[in-house]
Amino acid sequence: MHGIARHNRAPIRAKAPDVRGEKGPQLNEQTLSMRLERVAAHVPAGARLADIGSDHGYLPVALMRRGAITAAVAGEVALTPFRAAERTVHDNDLEQRISVRLANGLAAILPGDGITAISLCGMGGETIRDILESGKAYLSGQERLILQPNGGEQPLRLWLMENGYRILCEEVLRENRFDYEIIVAERAGPVIYTAEELYFGPLQMQARSPAFLVKWQRKLRQKQKTLSQFAGAQRAVPEEKVQDIARQVRWINQLLA
Ligand SMILES: C[S@@+](CC[C@H](N)C(=O)[O-])C[C@H]1O[C@@H](n2cnc3c(N)ncnc32)[C@H](O)[C@@H]1O
C-alpha cells in the first residue's frame, strides 16, 4: 500500500490546533496529543476502527501510519471537520484504507465495514451516550468501545451498564490543565455498578492512581466553593441542587479519606 511507504514524510498543510486549544508541540497525525496517544494505546492491534467525531482525522491516520490498524472509518457530522479529515487522509495517501464519511454518529458505520473498535473522543459524556443510544442499530455488540468524554462520565457509565457493557479499563490523565478520562468497555453480559462506581469509575476507585486522586482533590475544592456560594446567594438555590452537591462532596471526602 503506497500510503504505508510514505509514513515519514512531513505534513504538507498547516495544522489546526487540537481540541481545547492545547498548546505545546504542533499536534497532527504524526504527533498526537498525550490524550489521543492514550486513546490510541487502547485500540487493539489490527483493529478495524470507526473514529466517530474524528474532526481532523488524526487518530485513525496516526494509527494507520504506524501499521497499528487494518482499516478505519472517520465519521464527522460537520462539514468543516469532515473536509479536514478528508485532507489528512488524502495527504497521507490513505484513501484506500480510511473512509471519511459525513454522517451523524454511528450512521457512519456501514454493514460491510466489519468494525471491531469504535472511538468517541473529545465530546461531552452525554453527547457520547446519545450517539451510542441513537446508533444502537449500528452496533454488532462485538466492538470494543474506547471513549474519552470531556465531563459527563457518570451518565456515560450508566448507559454502558444499562446496555450490558463491562468497563475493562479506565484512566485519568492531565494535559494542558484539563483532566481527561478514558473509558474502555466491551459488551460482556449484565454488570451492576454502584452509584459511587458510576460516579468515580469502578476501576479507578480501586486503582486510585495519583492522577485520579489529584483530579478528585481539585473537584472537591470546586464543589466546596460551589456550596459556599450557594449559602451566600441572594436568591435561594433549589434544595435539590444543594443536596446533590452536598452528596457529591460527601462521596469525594469518603473517597479521599
Ligand atoms: C472536539 S472534537 C474532537 C475531535 C477528536 N475526536 C479528538 O478527540 O481530538 C469533537 C468532534 O465531534 C464531532 N461531532 C459531534 N457530534 C457528532 C455526531 N453526532 N456525529 C459525528 N460527529 C460528531 C464534531 O463535529 C467535532 O468535530
The ligand as an SDF file (V2000), in Angstrom:
LIG
                    3D

 27 29  0  0  0  0  0  0  0  0999 V2000
  -13.8310   18.3950   19.9480 C   0  0  0  0  0  0  0  0  0  0  0  0
  -13.8570   17.4420   18.5300 S   0  0  0  0  0  0  0  0  0  0  0  0
  -12.9000   16.0430   18.9800 C   0  0  0  0  0  0  0  0  0  0  0  0
  -12.1070   15.5190   17.8220 C   0  0  0  0  0  0  0  0  0  0  0  0
  -11.3270   14.2360   18.0860 C   0  0  0  0  0  0  0  0  0  0  0  0
  -12.2120   13.1080   18.2930 N   0  0  0  0  0  0  0  0  0  0  0  0
  -10.4350   14.4090   19.2780 C   0  0  0  0  0  0  0  0  0  0  0  0
  -10.7070   13.8180   20.3160 O   0  0  0  0  0  0  0  0  0  0  0  0
   -9.4420   15.1420   19.1670 O   0  0  0  0  0  0  0  0  0  0  0  0
  -15.4930   16.7660   18.5030 C   0  0  0  0  0  0  0  0  0  0  0  0
  -15.9400   16.4250   17.0950 C   0  0  0  0  0  0  0  0  0  0  0  0
  -17.1090   15.6180   17.1720 O   0  0  0  0  0  0  0  0  0  0  0  0
  -17.9560   15.9610   16.1040 C   0  0  0  0  0  0  0  0  0  0  0  0
  -19.3010   15.5020   16.4430 N   0  0  0  0  0  0  0  0  0  0  0  0
  -20.1280   15.9780   17.4030 C   0  0  0  0  0  0  0  0  0  0  0  0
  -21.2920   15.3050   17.3870 N   0  0  0  0  0  0  0  0  0  0  0  0
  -21.1810   14.3710   16.4060 C   0  0  0  0  0  0  0  0  0  0  0  0
  -22.0580   13.3760   15.8910 C   0  0  0  0  0  0  0  0  0  0  0  0
  -23.2880   13.2190   16.3760 N   0  0  0  0  0  0  0  0  0  0  0  0
  -21.6190   12.5920   14.8840 N   0  0  0  0  0  0  0  0  0  0  0  0
  -20.3850   12.7570   14.3700 C   0  0  0  0  0  0  0  0  0  0  0  0
  -19.5200   13.6970   14.8050 N   0  0  0  0  0  0  0  0  0  0  0  0
  -19.9090   14.4830   15.8170 C   0  0  0  0  0  0  0  0  0  0  0  0
  -17.8050   17.4730   15.9970 C   0  0  0  0  0  0  0  0  0  0  0  0
  -18.1810   17.9390   14.7260 O   0  0  0  0  0  0  0  0  0  0  0  0
  -16.3110   17.6560   16.2790 C   0  0  0  0  0  0  0  0  0  0  0  0
  -15.5580   17.6760   15.0960 O   0  0  0  0  0  0  0  0  0  0  0  0
  1  2  1  0
  2  3  1  0
  2 10  1  0
  3  4  1  0
  4  5  1  0
  5  6  1  0
  5  7  1  0
  7  8  2  0
  7  9  1  0
 10 11  1  0
 11 12  1  0
 11 26  1  0
 12 13  1  0
 13 14  1  0
 13 24  1  0
 14 15  1  0
 14 23  1  0
 15 16  2  0
 16 17  1  0
 17 18  1  0
 17 23  2  0
 18 19  1  0
 18 20  2  0
 20 21  1  0
 21 22  2  0
 22 23  1  0
 24 25  1  0
 24 26  1  0
 26 27  1  0
M  CHG  2   2   1   9  -1
M  END
$$$$
